[in-house]
Amino acid sequence: MNQQPVVAVLGLGAMGHAFAANLLKKGFTVRGWNRTRARGEDLIPLGLTLSERAAQAVEGADVVIAMLSDGETTHQILSDVQSALKPGATFCQMGTIGTEATDALLAQLTQVRPDVVFIDAPVSGTKAPAENAQILILASGERSRAQEAEQVFSAISKGQVWLGDAGASSRMKLVVNSWLIGMMQSLSETVILAEKLGFTASELWSVLEGGPLAAPYAKAKLDMISGGDFTPQMHLIWALKDARLAKDAAGDARLPALENIIALWQQAAEAGYGEQDLASIYQYLKTKEA
Ligand SMILES: NC(=O)c1ccc[n+]([C@@H]2O[C@H](COP(=O)([O-])OP(=O)(O)OC[C@H]3O[C@@H](n4cnc5c(N)ncnc54)[C@H](OP(=O)(O)O)[C@@H]3O)[C@@H](O)[C@H]2O)c1
């Protein structure tokens, strides 16, 4: 019989909260921890054991998910929990933390807890797809030892792509987000141009719809722009973080559009748009119109 692993979710933000909720719905035993406890409290009636400390949450867990904002935070939390991890547990790093931080975590675990399996598993998909278990998991690491992680991934996603040795998926994640970030910038400028030439965002979509340029992601962002609702699916500051991680990982490759986006989105964050969805870059650009 295929027993469900016990899961600990560290980080109950937009994405981690959705993972924990889906696991609870599917009958998993889930332990959670979040720096700001209030963000996990609504899951307690669904069965979540909400711990005061991260190290408490991982005790006895077969699979540990870290879904934290960045590499520095994930490193800090791993250091807090590493000695409390169950022997032979699987540690899945699922945030977008870049290649250097991923390699450093792997090295840290290999040194301190060689019994623990490290799976590099960032995700493609934003808050709403995460809530509906419709994200895609980019996984890498020792798949032959990751059956329990795969059970967990199946419960929170529409699929998994395995990409090789640990670290490969964090590299691919930067590639995917570079595309997403470029698309968002281009879409914002396209809507501004459309408006200048007398068209609405809806009219633009009516022309794109059904054709090869009609990406569902663009439609979701056009709807945000049309509705003026920039409630974060993905915070602009996290997208800016990813743009920087991609640029750093690119080494000496020239990525001029990405470099310009980093400078522009930094200005937008400084102007107060950081906590809004990345589609608010459109709004920021509108404020710059004469
Ligand atoms: N949202 C998306 O569309 C999306 C999609 C794919 C990947 N990602 C990536 O997934 C990760 C999480 O994203 P999210 O959207 O869930 O972000 P979020 O809602 O901002 O959640 C961030 C999480 O990190 C925790 N955190 C931040 N700084 C911390 C610190 N110093 N110590 C302890 N905990 C800390 C937060 O705790 P508090 O609640 O206490 O602040 C929260 O649990 C990021 O790497 C992001 O780039 C996001």
The ligand as an SDF file (V2000), in Angstrom:
LIG
                    3D

 48 52  0  0  0  0  0  0  0  0999 V2000
    3.8300   34.1100   -6.3520 N   0  0  0  0  0  0  0  0  0  0  0  0
    4.2660   33.5800   -7.4890 C   0  0  0  0  0  0  0  0  0  0  0  0
    3.6870   33.7950   -8.5590 O   0  0  0  0  0  0  0  0  0  0  0  0
    5.4490   32.6760   -7.5100 C   0  0  0  0  0  0  0  0  0  0  0  0
    5.5270   31.7090   -8.5190 C   0  0  0  0  0  0  0  0  0  0  0  0
    6.6220   30.8590   -8.5380 C   0  0  0  0  0  0  0  0  0  0  0  0
    7.6270   31.0060   -7.6040 C   0  0  0  0  0  0  0  0  0  0  0  0
    7.5300   31.9860   -6.6400 N   0  0  0  0  0  0  0  0  0  0  0  0
    8.6380   32.0990   -5.6900 C   0  0  0  0  0  0  0  0  0  0  0  0
    8.2440   31.3940   -4.5170 O   0  0  0  0  0  0  0  0  0  0  0  0
    8.8050   32.0410   -3.3600 C   0  0  0  0  0  0  0  0  0  0  0  0
    7.6730   32.4470   -2.4180 C   0  0  0  0  0  0  0  0  0  0  0  0
    6.8250   33.3260   -3.1330 O   0  0  0  0  0  0  0  0  0  0  0  0
    5.4100   33.8150   -2.5630 P   0  0  0  0  0  0  0  0  0  0  0  0
    4.6970   34.4310   -3.7170 O   0  0  0  0  0  0  0  0  0  0  0  0
    4.7670   32.7380   -1.7770 O   0  0  0  0  0  0  0  0  0  0  0  0
    5.9060   34.9970   -1.6170 O   0  0  0  0  0  0  0  0  0  0  0  0
    5.2270   35.6290   -0.3080 P   0  0  0  0  0  0  0  0  0  0  0  0
    3.7450   35.5100   -0.3560 O   0  0  0  0  0  0  0  0  0  0  0  0
    5.8240   36.9890   -0.1710 O   0  0  0  0  0  0  0  0  0  0  0  0
    5.7990   34.6880    0.8560 O   0  0  0  0  0  0  0  0  0  0  0  0
    7.1490   34.7440    1.2180 C   0  0  0  0  0  0  0  0  0  0  0  0
    7.3860   33.7990    2.3610 C   0  0  0  0  0  0  0  0  0  0  0  0
    8.7460   33.9380    2.8220 O   0  0  0  0  0  0  0  0  0  0  0  0
    8.7070   34.2610    4.2170 C   0  0  0  0  0  0  0  0  0  0  0  0
    9.8380   35.1120    4.5950 N   0  0  0  0  0  0  0  0  0  0  0  0
   10.2890   36.2200    3.9570 C   0  0  0  0  0  0  0  0  0  0  0  0
   11.3620   36.7180    4.6080 N   0  0  0  0  0  0  0  0  0  0  0  0
   11.5600   35.9240    5.6860 C   0  0  0  0  0  0  0  0  0  0  0  0
   12.5100   35.9120    6.7340 C   0  0  0  0  0  0  0  0  0  0  0  0
   13.4890   36.8260    6.8000 N   0  0  0  0  0  0  0  0  0  0  0  0
   12.4340   34.9290    7.6600 N   0  0  0  0  0  0  0  0  0  0  0  0
   11.4640   33.9860    7.5870 C   0  0  0  0  0  0  0  0  0  0  0  0
   10.5370   33.9240    6.6120 N   0  0  0  0  0  0  0  0  0  0  0  0
   10.5900   34.9030    5.6810 C   0  0  0  0  0  0  0  0  0  0  0  0
    7.3890   34.9690    4.4030 C   0  0  0  0  0  0  0  0  0  0  0  0
    7.0450   35.0130    5.7660 O   0  0  0  0  0  0  0  0  0  0  0  0
    6.0780   36.1990    6.3180 P   0  0  0  0  0  0  0  0  0  0  0  0
    4.6770   35.7790    5.9710 O   0  0  0  0  0  0  0  0  0  0  0  0
    6.3480   36.2490    7.7580 O   0  0  0  0  0  0  0  0  0  0  0  0
    6.4940   37.4590    5.5870 O   0  0  0  0  0  0  0  0  0  0  0  0
    6.4850   34.0670    3.5530 C   0  0  0  0  0  0  0  0  0  0  0  0
    6.2410   32.8590    4.2090 O   0  0  0  0  0  0  0  0  0  0  0  0
    9.6390   33.2160   -3.8960 C   0  0  0  0  0  0  0  0  0  0  0  0
   10.9680   32.7800   -4.0890 O   0  0  0  0  0  0  0  0  0  0  0  0
    8.9850   33.4920   -5.2490 C   0  0  0  0  0  0  0  0  0  0  0  0
    9.8920   34.1420   -6.1350 O   0  0  0  0  0  0  0  0  0  0  0  0
    6.4540   32.7950   -6.5590 C   0  0  0  0  0  0  0  0  0  0  0  0
  1  2  1  0
  2  3  2  0
  2  4  1  0
  4  5  1  0
  4 48  2  0
  5  6  2  0
  6  7  1  0
  7  8  2  0
  8  9  1  0
  8 48  1  0
  9 10  1  0
  9 46  1  0
 10 11  1  0
 11 12  1  0
 11 44  1  0
 12 13  1  0
 13 14  1  0
 14 15  2  0
 14 16  1  0
 14 17  1  0
 17 18  1  0
 18 19  2  0
 18 20  1  0
 18 21  1  0
 21 22  1  0
 22 23  1  0
 23 24  1  0
 23 42  1  0
 24 25  1  0
 25 26  1  0
 25 36  1  0
 26 27  1  0
 26 35  1  0
 27 28  2  0
 28 29  1  0
 29 30  1  0
 29 35  2  0
 30 31  1  0
 30 32  2  0
 32 33  1  0
 33 34  2  0
 34 35  1  0
 36 37  1  0
 36 42  1  0
 37 38  1  0
 38 39  2  0
 38 40  1  0
 38 41  1  0
 42 43  1  0
 44 45  1  0
 44 46  1  0
 46 47  1  0
M  CHG  2   8   1  16  -1
M  END
$$$$
